[in-house]
Amino acid sequence: MGEPTAPRGLGAESGGALRGPYNATAFVDGQGTISLWSPEAESLLGHRAGDVCGTRAVDLLLTPADREAALTAGRWRDGAGQGWDGVLAMRHRDGHAVRVALRVRPVLGGQGQASWLVSAADVRQVEQLEFDQAVLEALFERAPISITVVDTDLRFRALNAVALRDLGLPIEQVIGRRNHEVAPGIDFQVAEECLRRARDTGEPVIDFPVRGRLPTDPEREGLWSSSSFRLTDSAGRVLGMCQTFLDVTEGYRATRRLELLTEAGARMGGTLDVVRAAQELADVAVPGLADVVTVDLLEGTVRGEEPAPGPVGEHVLFRRSGIRSRREGAPEAVYAVGETAVFHPGAPQARCLHSGRSILTKRVDADTESDPRVAEKIHKYHTHSQIVVPLQARGITLGVAVFTRSLDPQPYDEWDLSLAEDLCLRAAVCVDNARRYTREHTTALALQRSLLPHDLPGYPAVETAYRYLPAVAHAGAGGDWFDVLQLSGARVALLVGDVTGHGLHAAAVMGRLRTAVHTLAELDLDPDEVLTHLDDLVVRLTEEDPDCQGASCLYAVYDPASGMCTFARAGHPPPALVRPEGAVEFLDATPPGPPLGLGGQPFETAEYRLPPGSVLALYTDGLIQAPGRDVDEGLDRLARALAGPRPLEQLAEEVMSTLVRQRRSDDVALLLARTRVLAADRVATFELPVDPAMVAQARALTTRQLAKWGLEPLVFTTELIVSELVTNAIRHARGPIVLRLIHSQVLICEVYDGSLSAPHLRRARTTDEGGRGLFLIAQLASRWGSRYTRDGKTIWAEQPLSPTDAPGMPMNEAAGISV
């Protein structure tokens, strides 16, 4: 006969044996009668001992099926002498059912007759205890994190499988020992402090970091998030502490990588200076990735040149462009910023540059270093690990960056190499952008300087001094310019201008405007006419190129014979006048006029009589404008800087040092001109009637005047020039006719008449009776021309004071001239 079927959950063989605090007990004799009933059994089922002792045990079962199953199992197990476990529904005293977990064990008497010891518990308590036990076993057997239990003396009492695996020791070599005894490579000082705090206060300590190296993986530095809490018994007594360790190394590294790359994105790329861009890489990487970072750029990169793509040659010069160290002053570096760095072919920098690949050195060996200075630094500062990364962008190599560790004991690994390469990739793009901008800025600056006057010659009308400073590199070369042009009659044109914008385009536009001004000055136009022609030119440039945004200009003509200065300005700041005694005023009564490029707007002129020895200051707005400073404040500072009589060079230097900031965002041009007046005895003026007989009189007046000036060697040519000019005026013009001779650095002959007809130079044929006058003057004079006023014109010619400097003319042409 087979074993009867037990109730569901009954039977230890099925794996369903319930274990727990079976503290409710009863004793059942061999006839199935209850003979003993504990107080715990009374609490479980509500029946008092006097009520149940002497009754059959099966009468407490709720259903007949349960009674039959229990009797059958009891008889079978009685014969086998075995106990059994199960869950049965039993009747509570008040009538409701109670599911009870039973543990029945046989008890043998002296005559061998079996009795039964029955232990019982509420099945819900047993199931909860069973669940708790399963959770505890799962934590210690299958949890993927390290769990340890220590006693109140912080000695190991239990460890789960992960903790034992990480320690690499059998359990018997761990129990009874402390943290630092089994894992000396891990910093458990903080962990043990947290254990003591949890032990003494009862408050759990959550998520504190523990760093170090496991005995099973000494090359890898790990980071664990640890938590500690106290273990107590039912009476509240402290049994020990439990501690968990979660490996967060990879997550921490990923977070640190993201933080460092985010910081790099925020701090790098904000400059267009090559060296500064290299320094930004060093600043970002220390101390997050390295104790020392050096950045060496190729010489051509620093100068803004285009390096050749692909590997570089064997002999390469570097420029140390960035250093950052955790030690003040970066004593580990052999080269300082700005110095030329030379590395032997076997050096990591040279090998990295030639191969174009990064080099990771986990253990630096100073004995293999061929440069004794480098070896000395390695020994002195205990450099132990190094990464060398090429700086590459757009397929070209710009330099190398070296990351080293000496204070941080952790050697570099592949993860660190990947992070260093990411940083260098970003830095290389920034360096290349700055290099390309440097090249453009250098080109624009060279173009700009080539278009500006290299030196200002001496003029009889004015003494000059100038200063020009381009904007800092990040702003780009601008379109500021200045000039002093010699005009007829010993006059000079003074001008400053400013093209809107920066870079090559602004410099090119400035060159076109300056060339146009030279051409217009040769025509001896009034200042307002010059600005009108420039305005037309800028309008055309704007139509051709939308990037041309206009310009401003101040144009002044000073006549030393009369002391009069005529101004016209187009959207430009007013000139400053420093009187001989040192007082300063701005000639803002000069009509400002619109900027060049608006088109169709008139320009007006203003005239001022300037005392001899006055100083005119012409400037661009970069001198008076700056971030945080308005125009009025700039003008006030300029007035204070100009006040007081001083030599021009000293005055120019003091103005620039007072007003110009180191990191200026715009070009600055300053032109100073101290006025002179020609002495009265150096100018001779004669009014002549419109009479052909006055030609001889004009020659006679000229001869006498040159004799007074001691210029007898010039009499012959001057008489020819005067004769031709006066004759042309009498024949082709109308009165009045004025002859003026000016003794300056050159001898100037001027003839004014009331006609606006223009003379033309041509070569007369042999059969022509006339037409040789201007051709003759062009041969005899060094310069000649005409200028117009509203009521007439002036034809003028200049001769050098020394006859040997005169251009001369063929003798066969001079021989036919009669005076």
C-alpha positions in Angstrom: 0.0 0.0 0.0 1.4 3.3 -1.0 1.8 6.5 1.1 -1.4 8.4 1.4 -1.6 11.9 -0.2 -0.9 14.6 2.3 -2.7 18.0 2.3 -1.4 20.8 -0.1 2.0 21.9 1.2 2.4 18.9 3.4 5.6 16.9 3.3 9.2 17.9 3.6 10.0 15.8 0.6 8.3 18.2 -1.7 10.5 21.1 -0.6 7.6 22.7 1.2 8.8 22.0 4.7 8.0 25.1 6.7 10.4 26.3 9.3 9.9 29.0 11.9 9.2 29.7 15.5 6.9 26.7 16.2 6.4 27.8 19.9 2.8 26.5 20.2 3.2 22.9 21.4 0.9 20.0 22.4 1.5 16.3 23.3 -0.6 13.6 21.8 -0.4 10.0 23.1 -0.5 6.8 21.0 -4.3 6.8 20.9 -4.4 10.3 19.5 -5.5 12.0 22.7 -4.2 15.4 23.8 -2.4 15.1 27.1 -0.4 18.5 27.1 -1.4 22.0 25.8 0.9 24.9 26.1 -0.1 28.6 26.7 1.2 29.5 23.2 -1.2 26.9 21.8 -4.0 28.5 23.8 -3.1 31.9 22.3 -3.0 30.4 18.8 -6.4 28.6 18.8 -8.2 30.1 21.8 -8.9 26.7 23.6 -7.8 26.3 27.2 -5.8 23.4 28.3 -8.6 22.0 30.5 -11.0 22.0 27.5 -8.8 20.1 25.1 -6.7 17.8 27.3 -8.2 14.3 27.2 -9.9 15.0 23.8 -8.9 13.6 20.4 -6.5 15.8 18.5 -8.3 15.3 15.2 -11.4 16.9 16.7 -9.6 20.2 16.4 -9.4 19.8 12.6 -12.0 21.8 10.7 -13.1 19.4 7.9 -13.7 15.6 7.8 -11.3 15.5 4.8 -8.5 17.0 6.9 -9.3 14.6 9.8 -9.1 11.6 7.4 -5.9 12.7 5.8 -4.3 13.3 9.2 -5.3 9.9 10.5 -4.1 8.2 7.4 -0.7 10.0 7.5 -0.4 9.3 11.2 -1.0 5.6 10.9 1.5 5.4 8.0 4.1 7.4 9.7 3.5 5.7 13.0 4.4 2.4 11.3 7.5 4.0 9.8 8.5 5.9 12.9 8.7 9.2 11.0 7.4 12.6 11.7 5.7 14.9 9.2 5.1 18.6 8.5 2.1 20.3 6.9 -0.5 22.9 6.9 -4.0 22.1 8.1 -7.1 24.2 8.8 -8.0 24.0 12.5 -11.0 25.3 14.4 -10.6 28.3 16.7 -12.6 28.4 19.9 -14.9 31.1 18.5 -15.6 29.0 15.4 -13.5 30.5 12.7 -10.8 28.6 10.8 -7.1 29.1 11.5 -4.6 27.8 9.0 -1.8 26.3 11.1 1.6 25.0 10.2 2.3 21.8 12.0 5.5 20.0 12.8 4.8 16.4 14.2 7.5 14.3 15.6 7.3 10.8 17.2 8.3 10.3 20.8 9.2 6.8 21.9 8.2 5.5 25.4 9.9 2.9 27.5 7.8 0.1 26.0 8.5 1.4 22.5 5.0 2.8 22.1 5.1 6.0 20.1 3.5 9.3 21.2 3.6 12.6 19.2 5.1 16.0 20.0 3.2 18.6 17.9 4.6 22.1 17.3 2.4 24.6 15.6 2.5 28.2 14.4 0.2 30.5 12.4 1.0 29.8 8.8 1.1 33.6 8.0 4.0 34.1 10.4 5.8 31.1 9.1 5.4 32.2 5.5 6.7 35.7 6.4 9.7 34.2 8.1 10.2 31.9 5.2 10.1 34.9 2.8 12.5 36.8 5.0 14.9 33.9 5.0 14.7 33.6 1.2 15.5 37.3 0.9 18.5 37.0 3.2 19.8 33.9 1.4 19.4 35.7 -2.0 21.3 38.7 -0.7 24.2 36.6 0.5 24.2 34.1 -2.3 23.0 36.0 -5.5 23.2 39.7 -4.9 25.5 41.4 -7.4 26.9 43.8 -4.8 29.3 43.3 -2.0 27.7 42.8 1.5 29.6 42.3 4.7 28.6 42.0 8.4 30.9 43.0 11.2 30.6 42.8 14.9 30.8 45.8 17.3 34.6 45.6 17.1 34.4 46.0 13.3 35.6 42.4 12.7 34.0 40.3 9.9 31.2 38.0 10.9 29.7 37.2 7.5 30.4 38.1 3.8 28.4 37.3 0.7 29.8 35.7 -2.4 30.6 38.9 -4.2 32.6 40.2 -1.2 34.6 37.0 -1.0 35.2 37.1 -4.8 36.5 40.6 -4.6 38.9 39.8 -1.7 40.1 36.6 -3.4 40.3 34.9 0.0 38.5 31.8 1.5 35.9 32.6 4.2 38.1 31.2 7.0 40.8 33.7 6.3 38.4 36.6 6.6 36.2 35.9 9.5 37.5 37.6 12.7 39.7 40.1 10.8 39.2 43.7 10.0 38.8 45.6 6.7 42.4 46.9 6.3 43.8 43.5 7.2 42.2 41.7 4.2 42.3 44.6 1.7 45.2 47.0 2.4 44.8 48.7 -1.0 41.4 50.2 -0.1 41.0 53.3 2.0 38.7 52.0 4.7 39.3 54.8 7.1 36.2 56.6 6.0 34.2 53.4 5.9 35.2 52.4 9.5 34.3 55.9 10.7 30.8 55.4 9.2 30.5 52.0 10.8 31.3 53.5 14.2 28.8 56.3 13.6 26.1 53.7 12.6 27.0 51.6 15.7 27.0 54.5 18.2 24.0 56.5 16.9 21.8 53.9 15.2 21.4 56.2 12.2 22.3 54.6 8.9 25.1 56.2 6.8 24.1 56.3 3.2 26.2 56.5 0.0 29.7 57.5 1.1 32.6 56.9 -1.2 35.3 54.4 -0.7 38.4 54.4 -3.0 41.2 52.0 -3.6 42.4 48.8 -5.3 41.1 45.3 -4.8 43.6 42.6 -4.0 42.2 40.7 -7.1 42.7 43.8 -9.4 45.6 45.9 -8.0 46.1 47.8 -11.3 42.6 49.3 -11.3 41.6 52.1 -8.9 38.0 51.6 -8.0 35.3 53.7 -6.4 32.5 52.2 -4.4 29.3 53.7 -2.9 29.0 52.3 0.6 26.2 52.3 3.1 26.2 51.2 6.7 23.4 50.4 9.2 23.1 48.8 12.6 22.0 45.2 13.4 20.0 44.6 16.6 18.2 41.7 18.2 14.6 41.6 19.4 15.7 43.2 22.6 17.4 46.1 20.9 20.9 45.0 21.7 23.5 45.9 19.0 24.8 42.8 17.3 27.0 44.4 14.7 26.7 46.4 11.5 26.0 45.6 7.9 27.8 47.3 5.1 27.1 47.3 1.4 29.5 48.3 -1.4 28.3 49.2 -4.9 31.0 49.5 -7.6 30.4 52.9 -9.2 33.8 53.2 -10.9 32.5 53.2 -14.5 29.6 55.5 -13.7 31.9 57.9 -11.8 34.4 57.9 -14.7 31.6 58.6 -17.2 30.3 61.4 -15.0 33.8 62.8 -14.6 34.4 62.6 -18.3 31.1 64.4 -19.1 31.9 67.1 -16.5 35.4 67.6 -17.9 34.2 67.7 -21.5 31.4 70.1 -20.5 33.9 72.3 -18.8 36.1 72.2 -21.8 33.2 73.2 -24.0 32.5 76.2 -21.7 36.1 77.3 -21.3 37.7 76.5 -24.6 37.1 78.2 -27.9 36.5 81.7 -26.5 39.7 83.2 -27.9 41.2 83.7 -31.3 44.7 83.9 -30.0 46.7 80.7 -30.8 48.8 80.6 -27.6 45.8 81.4 -25.4 43.8 78.6 -27.1 46.7 76.2 -26.2 46.8 77.5 -22.6 43.0 76.8 -22.3 43.6 73.1 -22.9 46.2 73.0 -20.1 43.9 74.9 -17.7 41.0 72.6 -18.3 42.9 69.3 -17.9 44.5 70.2 -14.5 43.7 68.8 -12.0 40.9 66.8 -13.4 43.0 64.6 -15.7 46.7 65.5 -15.0 49.0 67.0 -12.4 51.0 68.7 -15.2 50.0 69.6 -18.8 52.3 71.1 -21.4 51.2 72.1 -24.9 53.9 72.6 -27.6 52.8 74.0 -31.0 54.8 74.0 -34.2 56.4 77.4 -34.9 54.4 77.7 -38.1 51.1 77.2 -36.1 52.0 80.0 -33.7 52.7 82.3 -36.7 49.4 81.4 -38.3 51.0 79.6 -41.2 49.4 76.6 -42.9 51.2 73.4 -41.9 51.7 70.7 -44.5 49.3 67.8 -44.1 50.5 64.4 -43.1 53.7 63.6 -41.0 56.2 66.3 -40.3 59.9 66.2 -40.9 62.5 65.0 -38.5 63.9 68.4 -37.5 60.9 70.3 -36.0 60.9 73.4 -33.8 58.2 73.7 -31.2 57.0 76.8 -29.3 56.0 76.1 -25.7 52.4 77.6 -25.7 50.7 76.3 -22.6 51.7 75.0 -19.1 49.5 74.2 -16.1 50.6 72.4 -12.9 49.2 71.6 -9.6 52.5 72.9 -8.2 52.9 76.7 -8.2 55.1 77.9 -10.9 55.1 74.6 -12.8 58.6 73.6 -11.7 58.3 70.2 -13.5 58.5 71.9 -16.9 61.9 72.2 -18.7 60.7 75.0 -21.1 58.7 78.1 -20.2 55.8 79.5 -22.2 57.2 81.3 -25.2 60.5 79.4 -25.4 61.5 77.3 -28.3 61.3 73.6 -27.4 63.6 71.1 -29.0 63.0 67.3 -28.6 65.4 64.6 -29.7 64.0 62.1 -32.2 63.4 59.4 -29.5 61.4 61.7 -27.3 57.7 60.9 -26.9 56.8 64.3 -28.3 58.8 63.7 -31.5 57.6 60.1 -31.9 54.0 61.2 -31.4 54.3 64.1 -33.9 55.9 61.9 -36.6 53.5 59.0 -36.2 50.4 61.1 -35.7 49.3 58.6 -32.9 49.0 59.0 -29.1 51.4 57.4 -26.8 50.4 56.0 -23.4 53.2 55.3 -20.9 51.8 53.7 -17.7 55.2 53.7 -16.0 57.7 56.4 -16.9 61.4 55.3 -16.6 63.7 58.2 -16.1 66.7 56.0 -16.8 65.7 55.6 -20.4 65.3 59.4 -21.0 68.2 60.7 -23.1 67.7 64.4 -22.2 69.3 64.8 -18.8 67.2 67.9 -17.9 64.0 65.9 -18.5 65.4 62.9 -16.5 66.3 65.2 -13.6 62.7 66.6 -13.5 61.2 63.1 -13.6 63.4 62.0 -10.6 62.8 65.2 -8.6 59.1 65.3 -9.0 58.4 61.6 -9.2 56.6 61.6 -12.5 55.3 58.1 -13.0 52.8 58.1 -15.8 52.4 60.0 -19.1 50.1 60.5 -22.1 51.3 62.3 -25.3 48.6 63.3 -27.8 49.0 65.0 -31.2 46.9 68.1 -31.8 45.3 67.5 -35.2 42.6 69.3 -37.1 41.5 69.1 -40.7 44.1 66.5 -41.4 47.1 68.6 -40.3 49.2 68.4 -37.2 49.5 71.5 -35.1 51.5 70.3 -32.1 51.5 68.0 -29.2 50.0 68.0 -25.7 51.6 66.0 -22.8 49.7 64.9 -19.7 51.7 63.7 -16.7 51.0 62.5 -13.2 53.2 62.8 -10.2 51.0 63.7 -7.2 48.2 61.4 -8.2 49.4 57.8 -7.6 47.0 56.3 -10.1 48.7 55.5 -13.4 47.1 56.4 -16.7 45.0 53.8 -18.4 43.1 53.4 -21.7 40.1 55.3 -20.3 42.4 58.3 -19.4 43.9 58.1 -22.9 40.5 58.3 -24.5 39.5 61.3 -22.4 42.8 63.1 -23.2 42.3 62.5 -26.9 38.8 64.0 -26.7 40.1 67.1 -25.0 42.9 67.4 -27.5 40.5 67.0 -30.4 38.4 69.9 -29.1 41.5 72.0 -28.4 43.0 71.3 -31.8 39.9 72.7 -33.5 40.1 75.9 -31.3 43.9 76.2 -32.0 43.3 75.8 -35.7 40.5 78.4 -35.8 42.8 80.8 -33.9 45.7 79.9 -36.3 43.5 80.6 -39.3 42.3 83.8 -37.8 45.9 84.8 -37.0 46.8 84.3 -40.6 44.0 86.4 -41.8 44.7 89.1 -39.2 48.4 89.1 -40.0 47.5 89.4 -43.7 45.0 92.2 -43.1 47.4 94.0 -40.8 50.2 93.7 -43.4 47.9 95.0 -46.1 46.7 97.8 -43.8 50.2 98.9 -42.9 51.3 98.8 -46.5 48.5 101.1 -47.4 49.2 103.6 -44.6 52.0 106.2 -44.8 55.3 104.7 -43.6 56.6 108.1 -42.7 55.5 111.7 -43.0 57.9 114.0 -44.7 58.5 117.5 -43.4 56.2 120.2 -44.7 56.6 124.0 -44.5 53.0 124.3 -43.4 52.9 121.9 -40.5 55.0 119.8 -38.1 53.4 116.4 -37.8 53.4 113.4 -35.5 51.1 110.3 -35.6 50.3 107.1 -33.9 48.5 104.1 -35.3 47.5 101.0 -33.2 45.6 98.1 -34.7 42.9 96.4 -32.7 43.8 93.4 -30.7 44.0 90.1 -32.7 40.5 88.8 -31.7 38.8 92.0 -33.1 40.7 92.0 -36.4 42.5 94.7 -38.3 40.2 97.6 -39.1 40.0 100.2 -41.8 41.3 103.3 -40.0 43.7 105.5 -41.9 45.3 108.9 -41.9 47.3 111.0 -44.3 49.1 114.3 -44.9 49.1 115.4 -48.5 51.1 118.2 -50.1 48.9 120.6 -52.0 49.7 123.5 -54.3 50.6 126.9 -52.8 52.5 125.2 -49.8 49.1 124.1 -48.5 48.6 120.6 -46.9 45.6 118.4 -46.6 45.1 116.6 -43.3 42.7 113.7 -43.0 41.7 110.7 -41.0 39.1 108.1 -41.9 37.5 105.0 -40.5 36.0 102.2 -42.6 33.2 100.3 -40.8 34.1 96.7 -40.0 37.3 94.7 -39.6 39.4 92.3 -41.4 40.8 92.0 -45.0 37.7 93.5 -46.5 37.9 96.7 -44.3 41.6 97.1 -45.1 40.9 96.7 -48.8 38.2 99.3 -48.8 40.4 101.6 -46.8 43.1 101.3 -49.5 40.6 102.2 -52.2 39.4 105.2 -50.4 42.9 106.4 -49.6 43.9 106.0 -53.2 40.8 108.0 -54.2 41.7 110.8 -51.8 45.2 111.0 -53.3 43.7 111.5 -56.7 41.1 114.0 -55.5 43.8 115.9 -53.7 45.8 116.2 -56.9 42.7 118.0 -58.4 42.9 120.6 -55.6 39.2 120.2 -54.8 37.6 121.8 -51.7 37.1 119.6 -48.7 33.3 119.3 -49.2 33.8 118.3 -52.9 36.4 115.7 -51.8 33.9 114.1 -49.4 31.1 114.2 -52.0 33.3 112.2 -54.5 34.2 109.8 -51.7 30.6 109.4 -50.8 29.8 108.5 -54.4 32.6 105.9 -54.4 31.4 104.3 -51.2 27.9 104.1 -52.6 29.2 102.2 -55.6 31.3 99.9 -53.4 28.2 99.1 -51.4 26.2 98.3 -54.5 29.0 96.0 -55.6 29.6 94.4 -52.2 26.9 94.4 -49.5 29.7 93.7 -46.9 30.9 97.3 -47.4 29.0 99.1 -44.7 30.3 102.7 -45.1 33.0 104.9 -43.6 33.6 108.2 -41.9 36.2 110.9 -42.8 37.5 114.2 -41.7 39.3 116.3 -44.4 41.0 119.6 -43.7 43.1 121.9 -45.8 45.5 124.3 -44.2 47.1 127.3 -45.9 50.3 128.5 -44.2 50.2 131.8 -46.3 46.9 132.9 -44.7 46.7 130.7 -41.6 43.3 129.6 -42.7 42.1 126.0 -42.2 39.0 124.6 -44.0 37.3 121.6 -42.6 34.6 119.1 -43.8 33.6 115.9 -42.0 31.4 113.0 -42.8 30.1 111.2 -39.7 33.5 111.7 -38.0 34.3 113.1 -34.5 35.3 116.8 -34.5 39.0 117.9 -34.6 40.6 119.2 -31.4 42.5 122.5 -31.4 45.3 123.1 -28.9 46.1 126.8 -28.8 49.8 127.9 -28.4 49.2 128.6 -24.7 47.8 125.0 -24.2 44.0 125.6 -24.1 42.0 122.9 -25.8 38.7 123.3 -27.7 36.8 121.0 -30.1 35.9 122.6 -33.4 32.5 121.0 -33.3 31.0 123.9 -35.2 32.2 122.2 -38.2 29.0 120.6 -39.7 29.3 116.9 -39.1 27.7 115.7 -42.3 26.4 112.1 -42.8 28.8 109.1 -43.0 30.1 108.1 -46.4 27.9 105.7 -48.3 24.4 107.2 -47.6 24.5 109.1 -50.9 22.7 112.3 -52.0 23.5 114.2 -48.8 25.4 117.5 -48.9 28.6 118.2 -47.0 29.5 121.6 -45.7 32.8 123.3 -44.8 33.9 125.6 -42.0 36.9 127.9 -41.9 39.0 128.8 -38.9 42.0 131.0 -38.7 44.6 129.1 -36.6 47.3 131.0 -34.6 50.8 129.9 -35.5 52.0 127.1 -33.2 48.5 125.7 -32.8 48.1 121.9 -32.7 45.4 120.2 -34.6 44.4 116.7 -33.3 42.6 114.5 -35.8 41.6 111.0 -34.6 39.3 108.1 -35.1 36.6 107.0 -32.7 38.7 104.1 -31.3 40.6 106.8 -29.3 37.6 108.1 -27.5 35.2 105.1 -27.4 35.6 102.0 -25.3 33.2 99.5 -23.5 31.8 101.2 -20.5 32.9 104.7 -21.6 30.7 107.1 -23.6 31.8 109.6 -26.2 31.5 112.6 -24.0 33.7 111.1 -21.3 36.2 110.1 -24.0 36.3 113.7 -25.4 36.8 115.0 -21.9 39.7 112.7 -21.3 41.2 113.6 -24.7 41.0 117.3 -23.8 42.8 116.8 -20.6 45.5 114.7 -22.3 46.0 117.4 -25.0 46.2 120.3 -22.6 49.5 122.1 -22.2 52.3 122.9 -24.6 54.6 120.0 -25.3 56.7 118.5 -28.2 54.4 116.7 -30.6 56.0 113.2 -30.1 55.6 113.5 -26.3 52.1 114.7 -26.7 51.2 111.8 -29.0 52.7 109.3 -26.6 50.9 110.7 -23.6 47.5 110.8 -25.4 47.8 107.1 -26.4 48.9 105.9 -23.0 46.1 107.9 -21.3 43.2 106.9 -23.5 44.0 103.6 -25.2 43.3 100.4 -23.4 45.5 97.3 -23.7 42.8 95.1 -25.1 41.1 97.5 -27.5 38.4 96.3 -29.8 39.0 98.9 -32.5 41.8 100.5 -34.4 43.2 103.8 -33.2 44.6 106.5 -35.5 45.9 109.9 -34.2 47.3 112.7 -36.3 48.8 115.8 -34.7 49.8 118.8 -36.8 51.4 122.0 -35.4 50.7 124.9 -37.7 53.3 127.2 -39.2 52.7 130.5 -41.1 54.9 131.7 -43.9 56.7 134.9 -43.2 55.3 137.9 -45.0 58.6 138.4 -46.9 58.3 134.9 -48.3 55.2 135.7 -50.3 55.0 138.3 -53.0 51.7 139.1 -54.7 51.3 141.3 -57.8 48.0 142.3 -59.4 48.3 142.8 -63.2 46.0 144.5 -65.7 44.7 142.5 -68.6 47.2 144.0 -71.1 49.7 142.0 -73.2 52.3 144.7 -72.4 52.2 143.5 -68.8 54.0 140.2 -69.6 57.3 142.0 -69.7 56.4 143.8 -66.5 55.6 140.4 -64.8 59.0 139.1 -65.8 60.7 142.2 -64.4 58.8 141.9 -61.1 59.8 138.2 -60.9 63.5 138.9 -61.5 63.6 141.6 -58.8 61.8 139.4 -56.3 64.1 136.4 -56.9 67.1 138.7 -56.4 65.7 139.7 -53.0 65.4 136.1 -52.1 68.9 135.2 -53.4 67.5 132.9 -56.0 69.2 134.3 -59.1 70.0 130.8 -60.5 66.3 130.3 -61.0 65.6 133.6 -62.8 65.8 132.2 -66.3 63.4 129.3 -65.9 61.1 131.3 -63.6 60.8 134.1 -66.1 59.9 131.5 -68.8 57.2 130.0 -66.5 55.8 133.4 -65.5 55.8 134.6 -69.1 53.8 131.6 -70.3 51.3 131.7 -67.4 50.6 135.4 -67.6 50.4 135.3 -71.4 47.8 132.5 -71.3 45.8 134.4 -68.7 45.8 137.5 -70.8 44.9 135.7 -74.0 42.3 133.2 -72.8 40.9 134.5 -69.5 39.5 137.6 -68.0 40.6 139.8 -65.2 41.7 140.3 -62.6 45.1 138.6 -63.0 47.2 138.1 -59.9 50.8 136.8 -59.9 52.0 135.3 -56.6 55.5 134.0 -55.8 56.0 131.9 -52.7 59.5 131.1 -51.3 59.1 127.9 -49.4 60.9 124.6 -49.6 60.3 125.1 -53.3 59.7 128.1 -55.4 56.0 128.4 -56.4 54.7 130.5 -59.1 50.9 131.1 -59.2 48.8 133.0 -61.7 45.1 133.6 -60.9 42.5 134.7 -63.3 38.7 135.0 -63.4 38.1 132.3 -65.9 37.0 128.7 -65.2 38.2 127.4 -68.5 40.6 124.4 -68.1 44.1 124.4 -69.6 45.2 121.2 -71.4 48.7 120.0 -71.9 49.4 118.9 -75.5 52.4 118.5 -77.7 52.3 121.1 -80.5 53.2 120.2 -84.1 56.0 122.0 -85.9 53.5 123.9 -88.0 51.4 125.1 -85.0 51.9 128.8 -83.9 50.8 128.1 -80.3 50.1 125.3 -77.9 53.6 125.0 -76.4 53.1 127.0 -73.2 51.9 124.3 -70.8 54.2 121.7 -72.4 57.1 124.1 -71.7 56.0 124.6 -68.1 55.8 120.8 -67.7 59.4 120.5 -68.8 60.7 123.3 -66.6 58.7 122.7 -63.4 58.9 119.8 -61.1 55.2 119.9 -60.5 52.4 122.0 -62.0 48.6 122.1 -62.0 45.5 124.1 -61.5 42.9 124.7 -58.8 39.6 126.3 -59.0 37.5 128.6 -56.8 34.0 129.7 -57.2 35.1 132.8 -59.2 38.2 131.7 -61.1 41.2 129.4 -61.3 44.9 129.4 -60.4 47.6 127.8 -62.5 50.7 127.0 -60.5 54.1 125.5 -61.0 56.8 124.5 -58.6 60.6 124.5 -58.9 63.2 123.1 -56.6 65.4 125.8 -55.0 68.6 124.1 -56.4 68.8 124.3 -60.2 70.7 121.0 -60.2 67.4 119.4 -59.0 65.4 120.9 -61.8 64.0 118.4 -64.3 65.5 120.4 -67.3 64.5 120.1 -70.9 66.1 119.3 -74.2 68.4 122.1 -75.4 66.9 122.2 -78.9 63.6 123.2 -77.4 65.0 125.8 -75.0 66.9 127.4 -77.8 63.8 128.5 -79.6 62.4 130.3 -76.6 62.5 134.2 -76.6 61.7 136.1 -73.5 
